Amino acid sequence: QVQMIESGGGLVQAGGSLRLSCAASGLTFSNYAMGWFRQAPGKEREFVARISRGGGTYYTDSVKGRFTISRDNAKSTVYLQMNSLKPEDTAEYYCAADTSGTGQYGYWGQGTQVTVSS
């Protein structure tokens, strides 16, 4: 059974930093590209960042230069370092595993809340 458990969310002031973690189990972690997504109240879920099996990264424009995705295959964990946080970054953040190899994410975590106060 695949499990993906996010942690590290919380309340932070604008300009602050948080580091999200997502620990995966029940799958061969190194075989999957991983992604982070977020959903703000009343909005659609949106893509945030992706890291390939080989470590290549991709970000949505609104977080480029502020967020960094990384992975530790030995720990089956993907991270999202978030710096210079803005109130508009407030959302529930989810990690996901790309089960298709082409951007279709089939395994999802339960989410962790990030709230940025102004």
CNS distance restraints for C-alpha pairs under 8 A (distance, minus, plus):
assign (resid   1 and name CA) (resid  25 and name CA) 7.81 0.50 0.50
assign (resid   1 and name CA) (resid  26 and name CA) 5.26 0.50 0.50
assign (resid   2 and name CA) (resid  24 and name CA) 7.28 0.50 0.50
assign (resid   2 and name CA) (resid  25 and name CA) 5.63 0.50 0.50
assign (resid   2 and name CA) (resid  26 and name CA) 4.28 0.50 0.50
assign (resid   2 and name CA) (resid  27 and name CA) 6.09 0.50 0.50
assign (resid   2 and name CA) (resid 107 and name CA) 7.39 0.50 0.50
assign (resid   3 and name CA) (resid  23 and name CA) 7.99 0.50 0.50
assign (resid   3 and name CA) (resid  24 and name CA) 5.63 0.50 0.50
assign (resid   3 and name CA) (resid  25 and name CA) 5.23 0.50 0.50
assign (resid   3 and name CA) (resid  26 and name CA) 6.35 0.50 0.50
assign (resid   3 and name CA) (resid 108 and name CA) 7.98 0.50 0.50
assign (resid   3 and name CA) (resid 109 and name CA) 7.06 0.50 0.50
assign (resid   4 and name CA) (resid  22 and name CA) 6.24 0.50 0.50
assign (resid   4 and name CA) (resid  23 and name CA) 5.56 0.50 0.50
assign (resid   4 and name CA) (resid  24 and name CA) 4.37 0.50 0.50
assign (resid   4 and name CA) (resid  25 and name CA) 6.51 0.50 0.50
assign (resid   4 and name CA) (resid  95 and name CA) 7.43 0.50 0.50
assign (resid   4 and name CA) (resid  96 and name CA) 7.73 0.50 0.50
assign (resid   4 and name CA) (resid 107 and name CA) 7.61 0.50 0.50
assign (resid   4 and name CA) (resid 108 and name CA) 6.38 0.50 0.50
assign (resid   4 and name CA) (resid 109 and name CA) 4.58 0.50 0.50
assign (resid   4 and name CA) (resid 110 and name CA) 7.44 0.50 0.50
assign (resid   5 and name CA) (resid  21 and name CA) 7.98 0.50 0.50
assign (resid   5 and name CA) (resid  22 and name CA) 5.26 0.50 0.50
assign (resid   5 and name CA) (resid  23 and name CA) 5.24 0.50 0.50
assign (resid   5 and name CA) (resid  24 and name CA) 6.51 0.50 0.50
assign (resid   5 and name CA) (resid 109 and name CA) 5.42 0.50 0.50
assign (resid   5 and name CA) (resid 110 and name CA) 6.61 0.50 0.50
assign (resid   5 and name CA) (resid 111 and name CA) 7.66 0.50 0.50
assign (resid   6 and name CA) (resid  20 and name CA) 6.92 0.50 0.50
assign (resid   6 and name CA) (resid  21 and name CA) 5.48 0.50 0.50
assign (resid   6 and name CA) (resid  22 and name CA) 4.21 0.50 0.50
assign (resid   6 and name CA) (resid  23 and name CA) 6.53 0.50 0.50
assign (resid   6 and name CA) (resid  94 and name CA) 7.10 0.50 0.50
assign (resid   6 and name CA) (resid  95 and name CA) 6.96 0.50 0.50
assign (resid   6 and name CA) (resid 109 and name CA) 6.35 0.50 0.50
assign (resid   6 and name CA) (resid 110 and name CA) 6.97 0.50 0.50
assign (resid   6 and name CA) (resid 111 and name CA) 5.95 0.50 0.50
assign (resid   6 and name CA) (resid 112 and name CA) 5.92 0.50 0.50
assign (resid   7 and name CA) (resid  20 and name CA) 5.74 0.50 0.50
assign (resid   7 and name CA) (resid  21 and name CA) 5.26 0.50 0.50
assign (resid   7 and name CA) (resid  22 and name CA) 6.41 0.50 0.50
assign (resid   7 and name CA) (resid 112 and name CA) 6.05 0.50 0.50
assign (resid   8 and name CA) (resid  18 and name CA) 6.95 0.50 0.50
assign (resid   8 and name CA) (resid  19 and name CA) 5.86 0.50 0.50
assign (resid   8 and name CA) (resid  20 and name CA) 4.53 0.50 0.50
assign (resid   8 and name CA) (resid  21 and name CA) 6.14 0.50 0.50
assign (resid   8 and name CA) (resid 112 and name CA) 7.24 0.50 0.50
assign (resid   9 and name CA) (resid  18 and name CA) 7.00 0.50 0.50
assign (resid   9 and name CA) (resid  19 and name CA) 7.53 0.50 0.50
assign (resid   9 and name CA) (resid  20 and name CA) 6.22 0.50 0.50
assign (resid   9 and name CA) (resid 112 and name CA) 5.33 0.50 0.50
assign (resid   9 and name CA) (resid 113 and name CA) 5.21 0.50 0.50
assign (resid   9 and name CA) (resid 114 and name CA) 4.94 0.50 0.50
assign (resid   9 and name CA) (resid 115 and name CA) 7.95 0.50 0.50
assign (resid  10 and name CA) (resid  18 and name CA) 7.89 0.50 0.50
assign (resid  10 and name CA) (resid 112 and name CA) 7.99 0.50 0.50
assign (resid  10 and name CA) (resid 113 and name CA) 6.14 0.50 0.50
assign (resid  10 and name CA) (resid 114 and name CA) 5.05 0.50 0.50
assign (resid  10 and name CA) (resid 115 and name CA) 6.13 0.50 0.50
assign (resid  11 and name CA) (resid 114 and name CA) 6.17 0.50 0.50
assign (resid  11 and name CA) (resid 115 and name CA) 4.74 0.50 0.50
assign (resid  11 and name CA) (resid 116 and name CA) 5.91 0.50 0.50
assign (resid  11 and name CA) (resid 117 and name CA) 7.32 0.50 0.50
assign (resid  12 and name CA) (resid  16 and name CA) 6.07 0.50 0.50
assign (resid  12 and name CA) (resid  17 and name CA) 7.26 0.50 0.50
assign (resid  12 and name CA) (resid  18 and name CA) 7.72 0.50 0.50
assign (resid  12 and name CA) (resid 114 and name CA) 7.89 0.50 0.50
assign (resid  12 and name CA) (resid 115 and name CA) 6.33 0.50 0.50
assign (resid  12 and name CA) (resid 116 and name CA) 5.03 0.50 0.50
assign (resid  12 and name CA) (resid 117 and name CA) 6.26 0.50 0.50
assign (resid  13 and name CA) (resid  85 and name CA) 7.66 0.50 0.50
assign (resid  13 and name CA) (resid 116 and name CA) 5.38 0.50 0.50
assign (resid  13 and name CA) (resid 117 and name CA) 4.77 0.50 0.50
assign (resid  13 and name CA) (resid 118 and name CA) 6.18 0.50 0.50
assign (resid  14 and name CA) (resid  84 and name CA) 6.96 0.50 0.50
assign (resid  14 and name CA) (resid  85 and name CA) 5.31 0.50 0.50
assign (resid  14 and name CA) (resid  86 and name CA) 5.03 0.50 0.50
assign (resid  14 and name CA) (resid  87 and name CA) 6.27 0.50 0.50
assign (resid  14 and name CA) (resid 116 and name CA) 5.68 0.50 0.50
assign (resid  14 and name CA) (resid 117 and name CA) 5.66 0.50 0.50
assign (resid  14 and name CA) (resid 118 and name CA) 5.31 0.50 0.50
assign (resid  15 and name CA) (resid  83 and name CA) 7.04 0.50 0.50
assign (resid  15 and name CA) (resid  84 and name CA) 4.16 0.50 0.50
assign (resid  15 and name CA) (resid  85 and name CA) 4.85 0.50 0.50
assign (resid  15 and name CA) (resid  86 and name CA) 6.39 0.50 0.50
assign (resid  16 and name CA) (resid  83 and name CA) 6.14 0.50 0.50
assign (resid  16 and name CA) (resid  84 and name CA) 5.48 0.50 0.50
assign (resid  16 and name CA) (resid  85 and name CA) 5.49 0.50 0.50
assign (resid  17 and name CA) (resid  81 and name CA) 7.51 0.50 0.50
assign (resid  17 and name CA) (resid  82 and name CA) 5.38 0.50 0.50
assign (resid  17 and name CA) (resid  83 and name CA) 4.38 0.50 0.50
assign (resid  17 and name CA) (resid  84 and name CA) 6.21 0.50 0.50
assign (resid  17 and name CA) (resid  85 and name CA) 6.16 0.50 0.50
assign (resid  18 and name CA) (resid  81 and name CA) 6.20 0.50 0.50
assign (resid  18 and name CA) (resid  82 and name CA) 5.24 0.50 0.50
assign (resid  18 and name CA) (resid  83 and name CA) 6.73 0.50 0.50
assign (resid  19 and name CA) (resid  79 and name CA) 6.88 0.50 0.50
assign (resid  19 and name CA) (resid  80 and name CA) 5.63 0.50 0.50
assign (resid  19 and name CA) (resid  81 and name CA) 4.41 0.50 0.50
assign (resid  19 and name CA) (resid  82 and name CA) 5.92 0.50 0.50
assign (resid  20 and name CA) (resid  79 and name CA) 5.50 0.50 0.50
assign (resid  20 and name CA) (resid  80 and name CA) 4.98 0.50 0.50
assign (resid  20 and name CA) (resid  81 and name CA) 6.37 0.50 0.50
assign (resid  20 and name CA) (resid  82 and name CA) 7.86 0.50 0.50
assign (resid  21 and name CA) (resid  77 and name CA) 6.68 0.50 0.50
assign (resid  21 and name CA) (resid  78 and name CA) 5.89 0.50 0.50
assign (resid  21 and name CA) (resid  79 and name CA) 4.53 0.50 0.50
assign (resid  21 and name CA) (resid  80 and name CA) 6.53 0.50 0.50
assign (resid  22 and name CA) (resid  77 and name CA) 5.36 0.50 0.50
assign (resid  22 and name CA) (resid  78 and name CA) 5.23 0.50 0.50
assign (resid  22 and name CA) (resid  79 and name CA) 6.28 0.50 0.50
assign (resid  22 and name CA) (resid  95 and name CA) 6.39 0.50 0.50
assign (resid  22 and name CA) (resid 109 and name CA) 7.77 0.50 0.50
assign (resid  23 and name CA) (resid  75 and name CA) 7.56 0.50 0.50
assign (resid  23 and name CA) (resid  76 and name CA) 5.94 0.50 0.50
assign (resid  23 and name CA) (resid  77 and name CA) 4.45 0.50 0.50
assign (resid  23 and name CA) (resid  78 and name CA) 6.76 0.50 0.50
assign (resid  24 and name CA) (resid  29 and name CA) 7.00 0.50 0.50
assign (resid  24 and name CA) (resid  76 and name CA) 5.49 0.50 0.50
assign (resid  24 and name CA) (resid  77 and name CA) 6.06 0.50 0.50
assign (resid  25 and name CA) (resid  29 and name CA) 7.64 0.50 0.50
assign (resid  25 and name CA) (resid  76 and name CA) 7.09 0.50 0.50
assign (resid  28 and name CA) (resid  32 and name CA) 7.52 0.50 0.50
assign (resid  29 and name CA) (resid  73 and name CA) 6.42 0.50 0.50
assign (resid  29 and name CA) (resid  76 and name CA) 5.45 0.50 0.50
assign (resid  30 and name CA) (resid  53 and name CA) 6.10 0.50 0.50
assign (resid  30 and name CA) (resid  73 and name CA) 5.55 0.50 0.50
assign (resid  30 and name CA) (resid  76 and name CA) 7.40 0.50 0.50
assign (resid  31 and name CA) (resid  53 and name CA) 6.23 0.50 0.50
assign (resid  32 and name CA) (resid  52 and name CA) 7.24 0.50 0.50
assign (resid  32 and name CA) (resid  53 and name CA) 5.74 0.50 0.50
assign (resid  32 and name CA) (resid  97 and name CA) 6.09 0.50 0.50
assign (resid  32 and name CA) (resid  98 and name CA) 5.89 0.50 0.50
assign (resid  32 and name CA) (resid  99 and name CA) 6.75 0.50 0.50
assign (resid  32 and name CA) (resid 101 and name CA) 7.39 0.50 0.50
assign (resid  33 and name CA) (resid  50 and name CA) 7.15 0.50 0.50
assign (resid  33 and name CA) (resid  51 and name CA) 5.69 0.50 0.50
assign (resid  33 and name CA) (resid  52 and name CA) 4.28 0.50 0.50
assign (resid  33 and name CA) (resid  53 and name CA) 4.95 0.50 0.50
assign (resid  33 and name CA) (resid  97 and name CA) 6.08 0.50 0.50
assign (resid  33 and name CA) (resid  98 and name CA) 5.34 0.50 0.50
assign (resid  33 and name CA) (resid  99 and name CA) 7.99 0.50 0.50
assign (resid  33 and name CA) (resid 101 and name CA) 7.11 0.50 0.50
assign (resid  34 and name CA) (resid  50 and name CA) 5.68 0.50 0.50
assign (resid  34 and name CA) (resid  51 and name CA) 5.41 0.50 0.50
assign (resid  34 and name CA) (resid  52 and name CA) 6.51 0.50 0.50
assign (resid  34 and name CA) (resid  53 and name CA) 7.83 0.50 0.50
assign (resid  34 and name CA) (resid  78 and name CA) 7.24 0.50 0.50
assign (resid  34 and name CA) (resid  95 and name CA) 7.22 0.50 0.50
assign (resid  34 and name CA) (resid  96 and name CA) 5.77 0.50 0.50
assign (resid  34 and name CA) (resid  97 and name CA) 4.63 0.50 0.50
assign (resid  34 and name CA) (resid  98 and name CA) 5.89 0.50 0.50
assign (resid  35 and name CA) (resid  47 and name CA) 7.76 0.50 0.50
assign (resid  35 and name CA) (resid  48 and name CA) 7.44 0.50 0.50
assign (resid  35 and name CA) (resid  49 and name CA) 5.57 0.50 0.50
assign (resid  35 and name CA) (resid  50 and name CA) 4.21 0.50 0.50
assign (resid  35 and name CA) (resid  51 and name CA) 6.33 0.50 0.50
assign (resid  35 and name CA) (resid  95 and name CA) 5.63 0.50 0.50
assign (resid  35 and name CA) (resid  96 and name CA) 5.18 0.50 0.50
assign (resid  35 and name CA) (resid  97 and name CA) 6.31 0.50 0.50
assign (resid  35 and name CA) (resid  98 and name CA) 7.38 0.50 0.50
assign (resid  36 and name CA) (resid  47 and name CA) 6.53 0.50 0.50
assign (resid  36 and name CA) (resid  48 and name CA) 5.40 0.50 0.50
assign (resid  36 and name CA) (resid  49 and name CA) 5.23 0.50 0.50
assign (resid  36 and name CA) (resid  50 and name CA) 6.41 0.50 0.50
assign (resid  36 and name CA) (resid  80 and name CA) 7.62 0.50 0.50
assign (resid  36 and name CA) (resid  93 and name CA) 6.92 0.50 0.50
assign (resid  36 and name CA) (resid  94 and name CA) 5.62 0.50 0.50
assign (resid  36 and name CA) (resid  95 and name CA) 4.48 0.50 0.50
assign (resid  36 and name CA) (resid  96 and name CA) 6.28 0.50 0.50
assign (resid  37 and name CA) (resid  45 and name CA) 6.73 0.50 0.50
assign (resid  37 and name CA) (resid  46 and name CA) 5.54 0.50 0.50
assign (resid  37 and name CA) (resid  47 and name CA) 4.50 0.50 0.50
assign (resid  37 and name CA) (resid  48 and name CA) 4.94 0.50 0.50
assign (resid  37 and name CA) (resid  49 and name CA) 7.04 0.50 0.50
assign (resid  37 and name CA) (resid  93 and name CA) 5.73 0.50 0.50
assign (resid  37 and name CA) (resid  94 and name CA) 5.12 0.50 0.50
assign (resid  37 and name CA) (resid  95 and name CA) 6.27 0.50 0.50
assign (resid  37 and name CA) (resid  96 and name CA) 7.70 0.50 0.50
assign (resid  38 and name CA) (resid  45 and name CA) 5.52 0.50 0.50
assign (resid  38 and name CA) (resid  46 and name CA) 5.46 0.50 0.50
assign (resid  38 and name CA) (resid  47 and name CA) 6.62 0.50 0.50
assign (resid  38 and name CA) (resid  48 and name CA) 6.73 0.50 0.50
assign (resid  38 and name CA) (resid  91 and name CA) 5.80 0.50 0.50
assign (resid  38 and name CA) (resid  92 and name CA) 5.39 0.50 0.50
assign (resid  38 and name CA) (resid  93 and name CA) 4.29 0.50 0.50
assign (resid  38 and name CA) (resid  94 and name CA) 5.90 0.50 0.50
assign (resid  39 and name CA) (resid  43 and name CA) 6.30 0.50 0.50
assign (resid  39 and name CA) (resid  44 and name CA) 6.03 0.50 0.50
assign (resid  39 and name CA) (resid  45 and name CA) 4.26 0.50 0.50
assign (resid  39 and name CA) (resid  46 and name CA) 6.23 0.50 0.50
assign (resid  39 and name CA) (resid  91 and name CA) 5.19 0.50 0.50
assign (resid  39 and name CA) (resid  92 and name CA) 5.26 0.50 0.50
assign (resid  39 and name CA) (resid  93 and name CA) 6.62 0.50 0.50
assign (resid  40 and name CA) (resid  44 and name CA) 7.30 0.50 0.50
assign (resid  40 and name CA) (resid  45 and name CA) 7.29 0.50 0.50
assign (resid  40 and name CA) (resid  90 and name CA) 6.46 0.50 0.50
assign (resid  40 and name CA) (resid  91 and name CA) 4.19 0.50 0.50
assign (resid  40 and name CA) (resid  92 and name CA) 6.27 0.50 0.50
assign (resid  41 and name CA) (resid  91 and name CA) 7.05 0.50 0.50
assign (resid  47 and name CA) (resid  60 and name CA) 6.73 0.50 0.50
assign (resid  48 and name CA) (resid  59 and name CA) 5.86 0.50 0.50
assign (resid  48 and name CA) (resid  60 and name CA) 5.34 0.50 0.50
assign (resid  48 and name CA) (resid  63 and name CA) 7.26 0.50 0.50
assign (resid  49 and name CA) (resid  57 and name CA) 7.23 0.50 0.50
assign (resid  49 and name CA) (resid  58 and name CA) 5.58 0.50 0.50
assign (resid  49 and name CA) (resid  59 and name CA) 4.36 0.50 0.50
assign (resid  49 and name CA) (resid  60 and name CA) 6.30 0.50 0.50
assign (resid  49 and name CA) (resid  69 and name CA) 6.58 0.50 0.50
assign (resid  50 and name CA) (resid  57 and name CA) 5.56 0.50 0.50
assign (resid  50 and name CA) (resid  58 and name CA) 5.19 0.50 0.50
assign (resid  50 and name CA) (resid  59 and name CA) 6.54 0.50 0.50
assign (resid  50 and name CA) (resid  69 and name CA) 7.01 0.50 0.50
assign (resid  51 and name CA) (resid  55 and name CA) 5.59 0.50 0.50
assign (resid  51 and name CA) (resid  56 and name CA) 5.42 0.50 0.50
assign (resid  51 and name CA) (resid  57 and name CA) 4.46 0.50 0.50
assign (resid  51 and name CA) (resid  58 and name CA) 6.59 0.50 0.50
assign (resid  51 and name CA) (resid  69 and name CA) 6.62 0.50 0.50
assign (resid  51 and name CA) (resid  70 and name CA) 6.84 0.50 0.50
assign (resid  51 and name CA) (resid  71 and name CA) 7.63 0.50 0.50
assign (resid  52 and name CA) (resid  56 and name CA) 5.07 0.50 0.50
assign (resid  52 and name CA) (resid  57 and name CA) 6.44 0.50 0.50
assign (resid  55 and name CA) (resid  70 and name CA) 7.40 0.50 0.50
assign (resid  55 and name CA) (resid  71 and name CA) 7.49 0.50 0.50
assign (resid  57 and name CA) (resid  69 and name CA) 7.03 0.50 0.50
assign (resid  59 and name CA) (resid  63 and name CA) 6.64 0.50 0.50
assign (resid  59 and name CA) (resid  64 and name CA) 5.92 0.50 0.50
assign (resid  60 and name CA) (resid  64 and name CA) 6.54 0.50 0.50
assign (resid  63 and name CA) (resid  67 and name CA) 5.56 0.50 0.50
assign (resid  66 and name CA) (resid  82 and name CA) 6.11 0.50 0.50
assign (resid  66 and name CA) (resid  83 and name CA) 5.11 0.50 0.50
assign (resid  66 and name CA) (resid  84 and name CA) 6.06 0.50 0.50
assign (resid  66 and name CA) (resid  85 and name CA) 7.68 0.50 0.50
assign (resid  67 and name CA) (resid  80 and name CA) 6.68 0.50 0.50
assign (resid  67 and name CA) (resid  81 and name CA) 5.46 0.50 0.50
assign (resid  67 and name CA) (resid  82 and name CA) 4.47 0.50 0.50
assign (resid  67 and name CA) (resid  83 and name CA) 6.02 0.50 0.50
assign (resid  68 and name CA) (resid  79 and name CA) 7.97 0.50 0.50
assign (resid  68 and name CA) (resid  80 and name CA) 5.64 0.50 0.50
assign (resid  68 and name CA) (resid  81 and name CA) 5.01 0.50 0.50
assign (resid  68 and name CA) (resid  82 and name CA) 6.61 0.50 0.50
assign (resid  69 and name CA) (resid  78 and name CA) 7.28 0.50 0.50
assign (resid  69 and name CA) (resid  79 and name CA) 5.59 0.50 0.50
assign (resid  69 and name CA) (resid  80 and name CA) 4.58 0.50 0.50
assign (resid  69 and name CA) (resid  81 and name CA) 6.36 0.50 0.50
assign (resid  70 and name CA) (resid  78 and name CA) 5.80 0.50 0.50
assign (resid  70 and name CA) (resid  79 and name CA) 5.22 0.50 0.50
assign (resid  70 and name CA) (resid  80 and name CA) 6.61 0.50 0.50
assign (resid  71 and name CA) (resid  76 and name CA) 7.68 0.50 0.50
assign (resid  71 and name CA) (resid  77 and name CA) 5.82 0.50 0.50
assign (resid  71 and name CA) (resid  78 and name CA) 4.25 0.50 0.50
assign (resid  71 and name CA) (resid  79 and name CA) 5.97 0.50 0.50
assign (resid  72 and name CA) (resid  76 and name CA) 5.99 0.50 0.50
assign (resid  72 and name CA) (resid  77 and name CA) 5.39 0.50 0.50
assign (resid  72 and name CA) (resid  78 and name CA) 6.33 0.50 0.50
assign (resid  73 and name CA) (resid  77 and name CA) 6.43 0.50 0.50
assign (resid  85 and name CA) (resid  89 and name CA) 6.49 0.50 0.50
assign (resid  85 and name CA) (resid 116 and name CA) 6.76 0.50 0.50
assign (resid  86 and name CA) (resid  90 and name CA) 7.59 0.50 0.50
assign (resid  86 and name CA) (resid 116 and name CA) 6.15 0.50 0.50
assign (resid  86 and name CA) (resid 117 and name CA) 7.82 0.50 0.50
assign (resid  86 and name CA) (resid 118 and name CA) 7.57 0.50 0.50
assign (resid  87 and name CA) (resid 115 and name CA) 7.33 0.50 0.50
assign (resid  87 and name CA) (resid 116 and name CA) 4.69 0.50 0.50
assign (resid  87 and name CA) (resid 117 and name CA) 5.72 0.50 0.50
assign (resid  87 and name CA) (resid 118 and name CA) 5.98 0.50 0.50
assign (resid  88 and name CA) (resid 116 and name CA) 7.58 0.50 0.50
assign (resid  89 and name CA) (resid 114 and name CA) 7.56 0.50 0.50
assign (resid  89 and name CA) (resid 115 and name CA) 7.48 0.50 0.50
assign (resid  89 and name CA) (resid 116 and name CA) 6.73 0.50 0.50
assign (resid  90 and name CA) (resid 113 and name CA) 7.81 0.50 0.50
assign (resid  90 and name CA) (resid 114 and name CA) 5.37 0.50 0.50
assign (resid  90 and name CA) (resid 115 and name CA) 4.56 0.50 0.50
assign (resid  90 and name CA) (resid 116 and name CA) 5.44 0.50 0.50
assign (resid  91 and name CA) (resid 113 and name CA) 6.06 0.50 0.50
assign (resid  91 and name CA) (resid 114 and name CA) 5.51 0.50 0.50
assign (resid  91 and name CA) (resid 115 and name CA) 6.60 0.50 0.50
assign (resid  92 and name CA) (resid 111 and name CA) 5.90 0.50 0.50
assign (resid  92 and name CA) (resid 112 and name CA) 5.49 0.50 0.50
assign (resid  92 and name CA) (resid 113 and name CA) 4.36 0.50 0.50
assign (resid  92 and name CA) (resid 114 and name CA) 6.04 0.50 0.50
assign (resid  93 and name CA) (resid 111 and name CA) 5.24 0.50 0.50
assign (resid  93 and name CA) (resid 112 and name CA) 5.26 0.50 0.50
assign (resid  93 and name CA) (resid 113 and name CA) 6.13 0.50 0.50
assign (resid  93 and name CA) (resid 114 and name CA) 7.00 0.50 0.50
assign (resid  94 and name CA) (resid 108 and name CA) 6.92 0.50 0.50
assign (resid  94 and name CA) (resid 109 and name CA) 5.77 0.50 0.50
assign (resid  94 and name CA) (resid 110 and name CA) 6.65 0.50 0.50
assign (resid  94 and name CA) (resid 111 and name CA) 4.49 0.50 0.50
assign (resid  94 and name CA) (resid 112 and name CA) 6.65 0.50 0.50
assign (resid  95 and name CA) (resid 108 and name CA) 5.95 0.50 0.50
assign (resid  95 and name CA) (resid 109 and name CA) 5.54 0.50 0.50
assign (resid  95 and name CA) (resid 111 and name CA) 7.25 0.50 0.50
assign (resid  96 and name CA) (resid 105 and name CA) 5.93 0.50 0.50
assign (resid  96 and name CA) (resid 106 and name CA) 7.17 0.50 0.50
assign (resid  96 and name CA) (resid 107 and name CA) 5.40 0.50 0.50
assign (resid  96 and name CA) (resid 108 and name CA) 4.41 0.50 0.50
assign (resid  96 and name CA) (resid 109 and name CA) 6.35 0.50 0.50
assign (resid  97 and name CA) (resid 105 and name CA) 5.27 0.50 0.50
assign (resid  97 and name CA) (resid 106 and name CA) 6.22 0.50 0.50
assign (resid  97 and name CA) (resid 107 and name CA) 5.16 0.50 0.50
assign (resid  97 and name CA) (resid 108 and name CA) 6.67 0.50 0.50
assign (resid  98 and name CA) (resid 102 and name CA) 7.24 0.50 0.50
assign (resid  98 and name CA) (resid 103 and name CA) 5.75 0.50 0.50
assign (resid  98 and name CA) (resid 104 and name CA) 5.40 0.50 0.50
assign (resid  98 and name CA) (resid 105 and name CA) 4.09 0.50 0.50
assign (resid  98 and name CA) (resid 106 and name CA) 6.14 0.50 0.50
assign (resid  98 and name CA) (resid 107 and name CA) 7.30 0.50 0.50
assign (resid  99 and name CA) (resid 103 and name CA) 7.87 0.50 0.50
assign (resid  99 and name CA) (resid 104 and name CA) 6.20 0.50 0.50
assign (resid  99 and name CA) (resid 105 and name CA) 5.52 0.50 0.50
assign (resid  99 and name CA) (resid 106 and name CA) 5.28 0.50 0.50
assign (resid  99 and name CA) (resid 107 and name CA) 7.18 0.50 0.50
assign (resid 100 and name CA) (resid 104 and name CA) 5.38 0.50 0.50
assign (resid 100 and name CA) (resid 105 and name CA) 7.05 0.50 0.50
assign (resid 100 and name CA) (resid 106 and name CA) 7.75 0.50 0.50
